[in-house]
Amino acid sequence: MVKLIYYRNFEVDMDFKRHIAKKLNIEGIGEDELVSMLALPPNTEMGDFALPCFKFAKIFRKSPALIAEEIAKSVPADEFVSEVSAVNGYVNFKIDRDFWAKETLSRVLSEKERYGSSDEGTGKTVCIDYSSVNIAKPFHIGHLSTTVLGSSLYKLHKFLGYTPVGINHLGDYGTQFGKLISAFKRWGSREDVEKGGLRALNELYVRFHREAESNEALNDEARSYFKKIEEGDKESVALFEWFKELTLKDVSKIYKLLDVHFDSWAGESFYNDKMGPVIEELEEKGLLKESEGAKIVDLEAYGMPPCIILRSDGASLYATRDIAAALYRKQTYDFYKCLYVVAYQQNLHFKQLFKVLELMGKEWSKDLVHVAYGMVSLEEGAMSTRKGNVVYLEDVIDKCIQKAYEIISEKNPSLSDKEEIARTVGVGAVIFGALYNNKIKDITFSYDKVLNFEGETSVYVQYTCARANSVLSKGGEVSAYEAKDICPQEFELVKKISEFPELLSDALEKYEPSLIARYAVDLAQIYNKFYFDCKILGAEEKDKNFRLALTSATLQTLKNALALLGIGVPEKM
């Protein structure tokens, strides 16, 4: 939301809805309610904002049309609101076009890469649990959504003044490590694994499951090795730490490509010594019950199956470790919110987790949020780590970079730095492909679709940025500009640019970076229409300067939007 702008020596609240609401004096209707009621008319010729009067009919015992007329007559125009009119039960408000354009461009061009930012989150820490890769398992296409969605939410919170804490809750605990040790000692070698990294480890994991189908003793052996890890056996722990080191080395390359960062790498094993107090507290509060040898929290009264805390053999589960993790995070970071960016298949798990914490008397359990998302798959079909049917995320990124290089080389063979541009375009296409749709929607990833220069893609937005860069490089620096009698194409662009700050607040409230991705496409489309309809470099000096400033503001806004998604912008394409 645009806050304070200086204009003609007045301090002005550039939230136009708020400004209009303050001008209205409707008995029994508060300012905040009026702000929420103000809508955008379907046609900007009617006005920029509209107040529907139908809900007032019962209050004032008059027709909506008559009420609208009375309100319109009572609200005078001012230097910001140029016209107030009544049409079919709506009060329409037009904002002075020159003022809107001047102030929007002034703000963008002065704030630059900070345009759209705010201090709304000052003093509030938000923990964001995302990516959460499994040690010694491949970083595959299924990890894409949690990784880029969490990363974008991290960037967005930071941009709006919050203190985000990015947490990679590593999957580094469980019988699978016993399976890997068994497989490595039987069929692996340090040289092969060092050379092959995660892929070599995954081959061992797949072989173990294949062999275990006909040899149940292997599973017993795996459980034995995992128990040795828990007991601190020197050789087993050393192998486990080595597997972890190899995994982090591999995944760090992908995180660097995707511009993804973390503040904490505390995985499941970190909470191994923190689960005892959790079980004690559950027992003290009378929440822990025994069921068929297992320890559970009964959630039948809340329409859920029991939350298993300890299995019949005394082993802990995800829920136990997640309760310990939540308690640790609250104690360590005193978070305002704690987000879990995890697929919707885990909806029940998080409902149980949050309810157990609530029953434990943790008032802050209301601040825990499961940011659920849909699954990403390739057109080739489903995956299974155990069967070896996986699509490595690194391969997807590499393929997109290669395809981008081929397309760029064909379109602009003389372009310099094609490799670097292709990397920016290819990586951007992967991220955008996962973030463009509503987060809860399942996605089938298509290389051709995400690399389309004409579609609703990051490539289209990046190409628009390159076009704007080209215009600015030819037009030179804009030292002064005026907004006088701006045309509809110019105003549509100004209006869209001015929506960016409020759009970011909306995206954060809904935990929905897709709103930013779609906004970027919409703004790029509006700019391209303006580019083709309005002369820029060949226009008269006054129009030329204004249109160059408008181009610069558009470019800056697009770059800011893409940066919040983790996507770069090449200067040329």
Number of C-alpha atoms within 10 A of each C-alpha: 19 19 11 13 15 13 11 6 7 9 11 15 15 19 15 21 21 16 16 20 20 14 15 17 14 12 8 7 11 13 19 12 10 20 18 12 16 22 15 15 16 11 8 14 10 17 18 22 23 24 23 22 20 17 9 16 15 10 10 11 9 13 14 22 18 17 21 25 19 13 20 21 13 13 18 13 17 12 9 18 21 14 18 22 18 22 16 13 19 24 27 25 27 19 20 16 21 16 16 20 23 19 17 21 23 16 19 22 18 11 13 17 15 16 21 25 22 20 11 13 17 12 11 16 20 23 24 27 26 27 27 21 22 19 25 27 21 25 23 19 22 20 21 22 26 27 24 26 26 28 27 28 24 26 19 25 27 21 22 20 17 21 19 25 22 24 23 20 23 22 17 22 22 19 16 20 25 25 25 27 23 24 23 19 11 11 10 17 11 11 9 11 19 14 10 14 19 24 19 19 25 22 20 23 25 20 17 23 18 14 13 15 11 9 12 10 10 19 20 13 16 21 18 16 24 25 17 16 22 15 11 12 13 11 12 21 19 13 17 21 13 15 23 19 14 18 22 19 12 17 17 13 12 15 17 10 15 23 17 19 18 17 12 14 14 16 21 19 16 16 18 15 10 17 17 12 11 17 19 12 13 19 14 11 11 11 17 21 16 14 14 8 12 16 22 20 22 19 16 10 8 11 7 14 14 17 23 22 25 20 16 14 8 11 11 18 15 16 18 22 22 19 21 22 20 17 18 14 16 17 10 9 14 16 21 18 19 26 22 21 25 24 19 19 11 12 14 13 17 19 15 21 20 23 20 21 19 14 15 17 11 14 10 17 21 13 13 19 17 19 24 21 21 20 21 21 19 16 11 10 10 12 16 10 15 16 14 18 12 18 21 15 19 18 12 19 23 15 16 25 25 16 19 27 20 14 16 19 17 10 11 12 11 10 13 12 11 19 16 13 22 23 22 21 28 28 26 28 27 29 23 25 26 26 24 23 18 16 24 14 14 16 21 15 18 15 20 11 14 23 25 16 17 13 13 22 24 32 25 22 26 30 21 26 27 18 20 25 18 13 17 20 10 9 16 11 12 14 7 9 18 16 21 14 10 17 12 13 15 23 20 16 24 25 16 17 24 24 15 24 18 14 16 26 19 16 16 17 9 11 22 22 28 21 20 26 24 20 21 29 22 16 24 24 18 18 26 16 14 21 19 9 11 17 13 22 17 10 12 10 12 13 20 20 23 23 27 21 24 27 24 23 25 27 26 21 27 25 22 25 24 21 17 22 29 21 24 21 24 18 14 19 22
